[in-house]
């Protein structure tokens, strides 16, 4: 009997060692992040070039993951709810709850506006849902998990009703200026989602709690330094960029960058390990911080209405600064998005996300990667590896300058802004 107990103990020790040594794998939370991010990504050619579907998709993902978190937390317990805490038994399937919450939010949450998803995307969502349920034994616990997920999503939908998304026409668009320093469209398109500035925050009590410092004045040396840097390195042809800098600019600029960040977040969760409940909380806190950072950023874009480098450089002789020389034919490596320069949306998003995961894991060092959406040139996407969370943030700040679409001050201020928003959210929600 004693030998049998020893053998059992040895087997348990071996299993524990194998579990530690084995690479972490994806789970139902990361699976449904991929499903939702794919469903919310704008179809190629379906919208104005550079329009803001990335930011809108990230705001929608905050709703998806808020519902997923409440569903899992109702079953697993341990943390305060985001919106609601449906009645649930500990035996209910967390996997079924995740799938049901995400599916119900995607199908019924109005995340893409009145038009809804195209039929092919609804089919993809429903197929993913059935595939998840097929891996869960039928019975009361699966049904209980489904009911918990639907209840959590229904509560988030109700809480976000009338939150400012998809306002009735006429809705806000960025005012177009004509004077030096004032923003004007660079492709004839004005951001159709400029109303994001008025969307109700997810965690912050007030979006005016944080704001970026105003852009450098046109007559200053700081402005001239940023101007001359982006003019030299961000141009489409004749640039001083190295090949690695061009690769970084293209990585963050040629496909939907918030989809790339979603890929990085899934890689982080997979490589760092954790339970379904851990990942539900990680993604909910990260995406609600991202959403609030986006709303704050779009409020600041409307506040400052600062011109893009392409406009500034083409009209540089009119800015009143003797240290800037205009170049009428200058173009950027990456086409400028149709909204003002300051602050930088992607820098805010990326740095708020990385501040969120840094807080969650209690460290900055981590090995992970992110993969872009497929393109004709890269059918499997392009993968970029990182060794710390702050490295991804810094990579975006530099890449947007190397792309020619932002002045450096817009990016560095946005990195600080996104980190401050996340710092507040990390300490006041999902505790």
Order of alpha helices (4+ residues) and beta strands (2+ residues): alpha-alpha-alpha-alpha-alpha-alpha-alpha-alpha-alpha-alpha-alpha-alpha-beta-beta-alpha-alpha
